[in-house]
Amino acid sequence: MKQILKGMLLSCLFLFTASMFADPLPIVGSWKTINEQGKEESVVDIYEQGGKVYGKISSLTEPNDKDGKPARCTECDGPEKDKPVLGMVIIKGLSPDGDKWAGGRILDPNDGVWYKCFLRSVEGGKKLEVRGYVGFSLIGRTQYWIKK
C-alpha cells in the first residue's frame, strides 16, 4: 500500500513540475499577419495582461498611406478614430476557452469594424488561426498568421 501511495505521489509531483514548464499561452508572441490573398500585411505582438490576451500591431509592410504619411485608422470610430495603425491594439480581452482563446474582439483597421473573435494555435504552434465574425462564428472569416 505504501508503494502505491508513494508511486501516486511521485506521479503527481512529476505532472505538477511538467505543467510548470509548459507554455501556458502558445499564442503569445509575434505573428506575421497574412491576408486572404496570401500577402503579409503586418506583425502583431500578442501578449497576456491581467489574465486576458491582447494584440498590438508592431510593424506594417506598408507603414505609410498614399500621401506618404503614417497609416491611420480613418474608418475607425471611437478612441481609434484617425489614430496611427502602427502601435494600435487590435485584439482585446480574449480568455481561455477550451483549446482556443475567445470572448474578446478584433479590429480590422482597413474597415474600422470591431468583430468578435477567437484565436487557436495550430500546426504545433507554427500558425495561429484567427477567426473574426459577427454574431455567430459561422458568419465571418478566418486568417492564418505565421509565428515570427
Order of alpha helices (4+ residues) and beta strands (2+ residues): alpha-beta-beta-beta-beta-beta-beta-beta-beta
